[in-house]
Amino acid sequence: MYLSMFRVIRTADQTPAKEVLEEFLRFIGCMVNDNPITDWQEEQPVAAGTENIFDILLCPVMDGQQAIVCTHECLPGENRRALWTDTTSLERLQDYQVLLQEVIARAWGTGGEQKVLNQLQRICDIFFQKNLFGFFQCKHSFRIINMLEVYGPRLQFGVEQRKIDADKSEFISDMYRSFLETAQALDEIEDPCLYTRYARINIEHKIRGVCAQTSGLAQTASLVPAKELLRQAEELYSDYPDYDGILLLASSICKSDSLLYLSASNYFRLLLETARSYENSFNSVANYEYGRYLERVYRDWDRAIQFYRKAVELNPKNYQAQFKLGCYEAQHRRDYISAIEVFQKLRGSIAKYYSGDEQLDYTKLPLRCIQYLYKTDIWLWILNRELQYTISAELSLEQAHQDALEYQENRCLKQVYASDKAYWGKLQEYHKDSQPVQIMLACSQVS
């Protein structure tokens, strides 16, 4: 059975476990919706797995009992479409591996093929042996290099991307080697199932991403051409036409090669067509991704904003789409007051739902959220400065600098890797010294 959609329902203090699950599931091609709630006792979310959706509820134990008593008929007993799990005892990296193995066993272990289950467990082993979680998380920092907020003019497709000098970063070289070893390990799996084939194409795509951003590796690496990876993705989709994660991978491959930019629209349109039948949060992702494509490739903000608005309508917690609404008000409508209102609302949403505290608790935020906080606060600084709101501008810049410091500190990752001191040391060194993070700090110290 080929599950393709997962919902993770959790409070903010479950962020590290959510991040591990999300990175793994996306690696094998699953669509994952993060649904943070503020309080189990008060919200009691409806969590009912369907034929297409598997729910994972990361729930703490209180006084020996689950935080809430499950009364929904779809959850108890033998139902394998939802999993309650306690995350209070996750103290070592191995604990997170056990959690992931439990999810695999519960989601695919009943009524599924033994071959699929075995291969997923093998991919799980590779995921931890090669430290893919840490590398995938840190790879997000590459996006900082081309942020409007740190380099001024927005870089579009067709404009040469700025590079990270890999020759000065042992961590990036380790990431590259880990991805190569992962590809080799996946090649050793006989009679690969859908997930193994997807992961194999995906890791090759990630290798291309590392090399595209790093000057040293770009000159020496032997890369699989994007056109060949796209062919493999299309072949996989022809074998499994109901597995929509392949469409996202194919579109991402297209965006990595200027000769394939326009081809991505075919995959996005297929995804949007099928997404209409999705639960709202998954449909929201499809609309956001298509809006992003229209904005970056066609530079068509008028059409893109329609999809960003639809994404927020479908899922008000979609902070990436909310951020785009603020950018639209600021850059295209030149309505700075409205833009400030959107960005302030976005900041409050991240604080309430993703940090679990309206006063903003950075310790519970994943790196991606902190990136968006940083971009939001830089925008608030720019807009308040343009409106000559001097005090508000200064406060926003101070907040942006705090965002950068917290991103550098990387406390969410530390909770996962704290027991693995050798690897954690490398992770922390990268976040303190890497060019992307230093750029964040420098740009938030502008006088």
C-alpha positions as CSV (number, residue, x, y, z in Angstrom):
1,M,0.0,0.0,0.0
2,Y,1.4,3.3,-1.0
3,L,0.5,6.0,1.5
4,S,1.2,9.5,0.2
5,M,-0.2,12.0,2.7
6,F,0.5,12.5,6.4
7,R,-0.9,15.0,8.9
8,V,1.2,15.7,12.0
9,I,-1.0,17.1,14.8
10,R,1.1,18.4,17.7
11,T,1.9,21.2,20.2
12,A,4.9,23.4,19.8
13,D,7.0,21.4,22.2
14,Q,6.9,18.5,19.8
15,T,8.8,20.4,17.1
16,P,12.0,18.3,17.1
17,A,10.0,15.0,16.6
18,K,7.8,16.6,14.0
19,E,10.9,17.8,12.0
20,V,12.5,14.4,12.0
21,L,9.3,12.7,10.8
22,E,8.7,15.4,8.2
23,E,12.2,15.3,6.7
24,F,12.0,11.5,6.3
25,L,8.5,11.3,4.9
26,R,9.3,14.0,2.4
27,F,12.5,12.3,1.4
28,I,10.4,9.3,0.3
29,G,7.9,11.4,-1.5
30,C,5.0,11.8,1.0
31,M,3.2,15.1,1.4
32,V,3.2,16.2,5.0
33,N,1.0,18.8,6.7
34,D,2.1,20.2,10.0
35,N,-0.9,21.1,12.1
36,P,0.2,22.8,15.3
37,I,-2.3,23.3,18.0
38,T,-2.0,25.4,21.2
39,D,-3.6,23.1,23.8
40,W,-4.7,19.4,23.6
41,Q,-7.2,19.9,26.4
42,E,-8.9,22.9,24.8
43,E,-8.8,22.3,21.1
44,Q,-9.3,18.5,20.9
45,P,-8.7,18.4,17.1
46,V,-10.6,16.1,14.9
47,A,-8.0,13.6,13.8
48,A,-9.5,10.9,11.7
49,G,-7.3,9.1,9.2
50,T,-8.9,8.5,5.9
51,E,-8.1,6.2,3.0
52,N,-5.5,8.6,1.7
53,I,-4.3,10.3,4.9
54,F,-2.5,8.9,7.9
55,D,-2.6,11.0,11.1
56,I,0.3,11.2,13.5
57,L,-0.5,12.8,16.9
58,L,2.5,13.7,18.9
59,C,1.0,13.8,22.3
60,P,2.8,14.2,25.7
61,V,1.8,12.1,28.6
62,M,0.5,13.9,31.7
63,D,0.6,12.1,35.0
64,G,0.8,8.8,33.3
65,Q,-2.2,9.5,31.0
66,Q,-2.4,10.9,27.5
67,A,-3.1,14.6,27.4
68,I,-6.7,14.0,26.2
69,V,-8.9,10.9,26.0
70,C,-9.5,9.9,22.5
71,T,-13.2,9.4,21.8
72,H,-13.3,9.6,18.0
73,E,-14.4,6.3,16.6
74,C,-11.8,6.3,13.9
75,L,-8.9,6.4,16.3
76,P,-9.0,3.6,18.9
77,G,-7.8,0.1,18.7
78,E,-6.8,-1.5,15.4
79,N,-7.3,1.5,13.2
80,R,-4.0,2.0,11.4
81,R,-4.8,5.4,9.9
82,A,-3.9,7.3,13.1
83,L,-1.1,6.9,15.6
84,W,-1.0,8.4,19.0
85,T,2.6,8.5,20.3
86,D,4.3,9.8,23.4
87,T,7.4,12.0,22.7
88,T,8.3,12.9,26.3
89,S,11.2,10.4,26.4
90,L,13.0,11.4,23.3
91,E,16.5,12.2,24.7
92,R,18.9,10.6,22.3
93,L,19.2,10.4,18.5
94,Q,18.3,6.7,18.7
95,D,15.0,7.6,20.3
96,Y,14.0,9.5,17.3
97,Q,14.9,6.5,15.1
98,V,12.7,4.3,17.2
99,L,9.9,6.8,16.8
100,L,10.3,6.8,13.1
101,Q,10.4,3.0,13.0
102,E,7.2,2.9,15.0
103,V,5.5,5.2,12.5
104,I,6.6,3.0,9.6
105,A,5.4,-0.2,11.3
106,R,2.1,1.3,12.2
107,A,1.4,3.0,8.8
108,W,2.6,0.3,6.5
109,G,2.8,-2.8,8.7
110,T,-0.8,-3.9,8.6
111,G,-2.1,-5.1,5.3
112,G,0.9,-3.8,3.3
113,E,3.5,-5.6,1.4
114,Q,6.4,-7.0,3.4
115,K,8.8,-5.9,0.7
116,V,7.7,-2.3,1.1
117,L,7.9,-2.4,4.9
118,N,11.4,-3.9,4.8
119,Q,12.6,-1.3,2.3
120,L,11.2,1.6,4.3
121,Q,13.0,0.3,7.4
122,R,16.2,0.1,5.4
123,I,15.7,3.7,4.2
124,C,15.1,4.7,7.8
125,D,18.5,3.1,8.8
126,I,20.2,4.9,6.0
127,F,18.5,8.2,7.0
128,F,20.1,8.0,10.4
129,Q,23.4,6.3,9.4
130,K,24.2,9.1,6.9
131,N,22.9,11.9,9.2
132,L,20.5,13.0,6.5
133,F,18.2,14.8,9.0
134,G,21.0,17.2,10.0
135,F,22.1,17.8,6.5
136,F,18.6,18.3,5.1
137,Q,17.9,20.8,7.9
138,C,21.1,22.8,7.3
139,K,20.6,22.7,3.5
140,H,17.7,25.0,4.1
141,S,20.2,27.7,4.8
142,F,21.2,27.8,1.2
143,R,18.0,29.8,0.5
144,I,19.3,32.6,2.6
145,I,21.9,33.4,-0.1
146,N,19.2,34.5,-2.5
147,M,16.8,36.2,-0.1
148,L,15.5,39.6,-1.2
149,E,15.9,40.6,2.5
150,V,19.7,39.9,2.6
151,Y,20.9,40.8,-0.9
152,G,18.6,43.5,-2.1
153,P,17.0,42.9,-5.6
154,R,15.1,39.7,-5.9
155,L,17.0,37.1,-8.0
156,Q,14.8,35.5,-10.7
157,F,15.3,32.3,-12.6
158,G,17.8,32.9,-15.4
159,V,20.0,35.0,-13.1
160,E,23.2,33.3,-11.9
161,Q,22.8,32.3,-8.3
162,R,25.4,33.4,-5.7
163,K,27.5,30.6,-4.5
164,I,28.6,29.3,-1.1
165,D,32.3,28.6,-1.1
166,A,32.4,24.9,-0.3
167,D,36.2,25.0,-0.2
168,K,35.9,26.8,3.1
169,S,33.2,24.6,4.5
170,E,34.1,21.1,5.6
171,F,30.5,20.6,6.6
172,I,29.2,21.2,3.0
173,S,31.8,18.7,1.7
174,D,30.6,16.2,4.3
175,M,27.0,16.8,3.2
176,Y,28.0,16.1,-0.4
177,R,29.8,12.9,0.5
178,S,26.8,11.8,2.7
179,F,24.4,12.3,-0.2
180,L,26.7,10.3,-2.5
181,E,26.9,7.4,0.0
182,T,23.1,7.5,0.4
183,A,22.7,7.1,-3.4
184,Q,25.1,4.1,-3.3
185,A,23.2,2.6,-0.3
186,L,19.9,2.9,-2.1
187,D,21.3,1.3,-5.2
188,E,22.0,-1.8,-3.1
189,I,18.3,-2.4,-2.4
190,E,17.1,-5.1,-4.7
191,D,13.8,-4.8,-6.5
192,P,13.2,-1.3,-5.3
193,C,9.7,-0.2,-4.5
194,L,8.1,3.2,-5.1
195,Y,9.6,4.8,-2.0
196,T,13.1,3.5,-2.7
197,R,13.0,4.7,-6.3
198,Y,11.6,8.1,-5.3
199,A,14.4,8.5,-2.6
200,R,17.0,7.6,-5.2
201,I,15.9,10.3,-7.6
202,N,15.4,12.7,-4.8
203,I,18.9,12.3,-3.3
204,E,20.4,12.8,-6.8
205,H,18.4,16.0,-7.1
206,K,19.7,17.1,-3.7
207,I,23.3,16.4,-4.8
208,R,22.6,18.7,-7.8
209,G,21.3,21.4,-5.3
210,V,24.4,21.3,-3.2
211,C,26.7,21.6,-6.2
212,A,24.6,24.4,-7.8
213,Q,25.2,26.5,-4.7
214,T,28.9,25.7,-4.1
215,S,31.7,26.9,-6.3
216,G,34.2,24.2,-5.5
217,L,31.9,21.2,-6.0
218,A,30.2,22.6,-9.1
219,Q,33.5,22.4,-10.9
220,T,34.5,18.8,-9.9
221,A,31.3,16.8,-9.3
222,S,29.8,14.4,-11.8
223,L,26.1,15.1,-11.9
224,V,23.1,13.3,-13.3
225,P,21.6,15.8,-15.8
226,A,18.2,17.3,-14.8
227,K,16.7,16.0,-18.0
228,E,17.6,12.4,-17.0
229,L,16.3,12.8,-13.5
230,L,13.0,14.1,-15.0
231,R,12.8,11.1,-17.3
232,Q,13.2,8.8,-14.2
233,A,10.5,10.8,-12.3
234,E,8.1,10.5,-15.3
235,E,8.8,6.8,-15.5
236,L,8.0,6.5,-11.8
237,Y,4.8,8.4,-12.2
238,S,3.7,6.3,-15.1
239,D,4.1,3.3,-12.8
240,Y,2.3,5.0,-9.9
241,P,0.0,7.7,-11.4
242,D,-1.8,8.1,-8.0
243,Y,1.3,9.1,-6.1
244,D,1.2,12.8,-6.3
245,G,4.4,13.5,-4.5
246,I,6.2,12.6,-7.8
247,L,4.6,15.7,-9.4
248,L,6.2,18.0,-6.8
249,L,9.6,16.3,-7.4
250,A,9.3,16.6,-11.1
251,S,8.5,20.3,-10.9
252,S,11.4,20.8,-8.5
253,I,13.8,19.1,-11.0
254,C,12.5,21.3,-13.8
255,K,13.2,24.4,-11.7
256,S,16.8,23.4,-11.3
257,D,17.6,23.7,-15.0
258,S,16.8,26.8,-17.1
259,L,16.0,24.6,-20.1
260,L,13.2,23.0,-18.2
261,Y,11.6,25.9,-16.4
262,L,8.5,26.1,-18.5
263,S,8.0,22.3,-18.3
264,A,7.2,22.6,-14.6
265,S,3.8,24.0,-15.4
266,N,2.6,20.7,-16.7
267,Y,3.3,19.0,-13.3
268,F,1.8,21.8,-11.3
269,R,-1.4,21.8,-13.3
270,L,-1.7,18.0,-12.7
271,L,-1.1,18.5,-9.0
272,L,-3.7,21.3,-8.8
273,E,-6.3,19.2,-10.6
274,T,-5.9,16.3,-8.2
275,A,-5.5,18.6,-5.2
276,R,-9.1,19.8,-5.4
277,S,-10.1,16.5,-3.8
278,Y,-7.5,16.8,-1.0
279,E,-8.1,17.8,2.6
280,N,-7.7,21.6,2.8
281,S,-4.2,21.8,4.3
282,F,-2.8,19.6,1.4
283,N,-4.7,21.6,-1.2
284,S,-3.2,24.8,0.4
285,V,0.3,23.5,-0.3
286,A,-0.5,22.8,-4.0
287,N,-1.9,26.3,-4.4
288,Y,1.1,27.9,-2.7
289,E,3.6,26.0,-4.8
290,Y,1.9,27.0,-8.1
291,G,1.7,30.6,-7.0
292,R,5.4,30.5,-6.3
293,Y,6.1,29.1,-9.7
294,L,4.0,31.8,-11.5
295,E,5.8,34.5,-9.5
296,R,9.4,33.2,-10.1
297,V,9.2,31.8,-13.6
298,Y,6.6,34.0,-15.3
299,R,7.0,36.9,-12.9
300,D,3.2,37.1,-13.0
301,W,2.3,38.5,-9.5
302,D,-1.3,39.2,-10.5
303,R,-2.0,35.5,-11.1
304,A,0.3,34.3,-8.4
305,I,-1.4,36.3,-5.7
306,Q,-4.7,34.5,-6.5
307,F,-3.1,31.2,-5.6
308,Y,-1.4,32.6,-2.5
309,R,-4.8,33.9,-1.2
310,K,-6.4,30.6,-1.9
311,A,-3.6,28.8,0.0
312,V,-4.2,31.0,3.1
313,E,-8.0,30.6,2.8
314,L,-7.6,26.8,2.8
315,N,-5.1,26.8,5.6
316,P,-4.7,30.1,7.7
317,K,-1.6,28.6,9.3
318,N,0.3,28.5,6.0
319,Y,2.8,31.1,7.0
320,Q,4.7,30.9,3.7
321,A,1.6,31.9,1.8
322,Q,0.9,34.6,4.4
323,F,4.4,36.0,3.8
324,K,3.7,36.3,0.1
325,L,0.6,38.3,0.8
326,G,2.7,40.8,2.7
327,C,5.2,41.0,-0.1
328,Y,2.5,41.7,-2.6
329,E,1.1,44.6,-0.5
330,A,4.6,46.0,-0.1
331,Q,6.2,45.5,-3.5
332,H,3.3,45.7,-5.9
333,R,0.5,47.6,-4.3
334,R,2.9,49.9,-2.5
335,D,0.4,49.8,0.4
336,Y,2.9,49.9,3.3
337,I,0.3,50.1,6.0
338,S,-1.6,47.0,4.8
339,A,1.8,45.2,4.3
340,I,2.7,46.0,7.9
341,E,-0.6,44.6,9.1
342,V,-0.1,41.4,7.2
343,F,3.4,40.9,8.4
344,Q,2.4,41.6,12.0
345,K,-0.4,39.1,11.8
346,L,2.0,36.6,10.3
347,R,4.5,37.1,13.2
348,G,1.7,36.6,15.7
349,S,0.6,33.4,14.0
350,I,4.1,31.9,14.1
351,A,4.4,32.9,17.7
352,K,1.1,31.5,18.8
353,Y,1.0,28.2,16.8
354,Y,4.5,27.3,16.0
355,S,6.3,28.5,19.1
356,G,3.3,27.9,21.4
357,D,3.6,31.2,23.1
358,E,2.3,34.6,21.9
359,Q,5.4,36.1,23.4
360,L,7.5,34.0,21.0
361,D,9.4,31.0,22.3
362,Y,12.4,30.5,19.9
363,T,13.4,27.2,21.6
364,K,10.3,25.5,20.0
365,L,10.7,26.9,16.4
366,P,12.1,24.9,13.5
367,L,14.8,26.6,11.4
368,R,12.4,27.3,8.5
369,C,10.0,29.2,10.8
370,I,12.9,31.3,12.1
371,Q,13.9,32.1,8.5
372,Y,10.4,33.5,7.9
373,L,10.4,35.4,11.1
374,Y,13.7,37.0,10.0
375,K,12.4,37.9,6.6
376,T,9.2,39.3,8.2
377,D,11.1,41.4,10.7
378,I,13.4,42.8,8.0
379,W,10.3,43.8,5.9
380,L,8.8,45.4,9.0
381,W,12.0,47.4,9.5
382,I,12.1,48.5,5.8
383,L,8.4,49.5,5.8
384,N,8.4,51.3,9.1
385,R,11.6,53.1,8.0
386,E,9.9,54.2,4.7
387,L,6.9,55.5,6.7
388,Q,9.4,57.3,9.1
389,Y,8.2,55.3,12.1
390,T,11.6,55.5,13.6
391,I,11.0,53.7,16.9
392,S,9.0,50.8,15.2
393,A,11.8,50.5,12.6
394,E,14.5,50.2,15.2
395,L,12.5,47.6,17.2
396,S,11.9,45.5,14.1
397,L,15.6,45.6,13.2
398,E,16.4,44.4,16.8
399,Q,13.9,41.6,16.4
400,A,15.5,40.6,13.1
401,H,18.9,40.5,14.7
402,Q,17.5,38.3,17.5
403,D,16.0,36.0,14.8
404,A,19.4,35.7,13.2
405,L,21.1,34.9,16.6
406,E,18.4,32.2,17.3
407,Y,18.9,30.7,13.8
408,Q,22.6,30.5,14.5
409,E,22.0,28.9,17.8
410,N,19.9,26.2,16.2
411,R,18.3,24.9,19.4
412,C,15.6,22.7,17.8
413,L,18.4,20.7,16.1
414,K,20.3,20.6,19.3
415,Q,17.5,18.7,21.0
416,V,17.8,15.9,18.4
417,Y,21.6,15.7,18.3
418,A,22.6,16.7,21.8
419,S,23.7,13.1,22.7
420,D,25.8,12.8,19.5
421,K,28.4,15.4,20.6
422,A,30.8,14.9,17.7
423,Y,28.2,15.5,15.0
424,W,26.4,18.2,16.9
425,G,29.8,20.0,17.1
426,K,30.0,20.1,13.3
427,L,26.4,21.2,13.0
428,Q,26.9,24.0,15.4
429,E,30.1,25.1,13.9
430,Y,28.4,25.4,10.5
431,H,25.6,27.5,11.9
432,K,28.0,29.8,13.6
433,D,30.5,30.3,10.8
434,S,28.6,29.6,7.5
435,Q,28.3,32.4,5.0
436,P,24.4,32.3,4.9
437,V,24.1,32.7,8.6
438,Q,26.8,35.4,8.8
439,I,24.8,37.3,6.1
440,M,21.7,37.2,8.2
441,L,23.6,38.6,11.2
442,A,25.3,41.3,9.1
443,C,22.1,42.5,7.4
444,S,20.3,42.8,10.7
445,Q,23.0,45.1,12.0
446,V,22.6,47.7,9.4
447,S,22.4,51.2,10.9
